[in-house]
């Protein structure tokens, strides 16, 4: 449902025809290693967005 909302309900509404939705889950008290992993994952998603 969240993917549909962001890709169709929001992105298409403002004229973005192609979009991707990725959820990065942090948790309540993440370790430094987990935060580093999430930051790397976000960076990789942004870097590879157009492929």
N, C-alpha and C positions, 0 to 999 in steps of 0.2 A: 504494500500500500504506500509506503514512504517513497519507494522508487517511482511509482506511478505519479504521485503528487509532485515530486520535484521535476521529473522528466516531462510529464504531460501537462499537469496543472499549472506549473510555474514556468518552466523553460519555454514550452510552446506558446504560452500566453504572452510572453514578452518577445516572441519572434525567434527564439533559438530552436532550430529544427533538429539538431542532433545534440544530445547531452548524455552524460553518464552520471550515475549516482553511486557513491562508495561511502560506506559507513565505517568509520574508525572508532572502535570501542575502547574507551580508556579504563573504565572501572572507577571505583571510589578512591582507592589509594594505590595508584600504579607505581611500580618500581621504576627506577631510572632507566633500566634496560628496556622496559616495555614502552616508555615514553620515547626513547630513541628509536625503537622499532616503528612506532606510529608515525614519527616525523619522517623516517626514511620511506615508509609506505606512502605517505602523502606526497613527498617529493617525487617518488617514482611515478605515481599516478598523474601528477601534473606534467612531468617531463614527457610521459608517453601518451598524453591525452589525444593527440591527433593521429595516433597509429592504430 
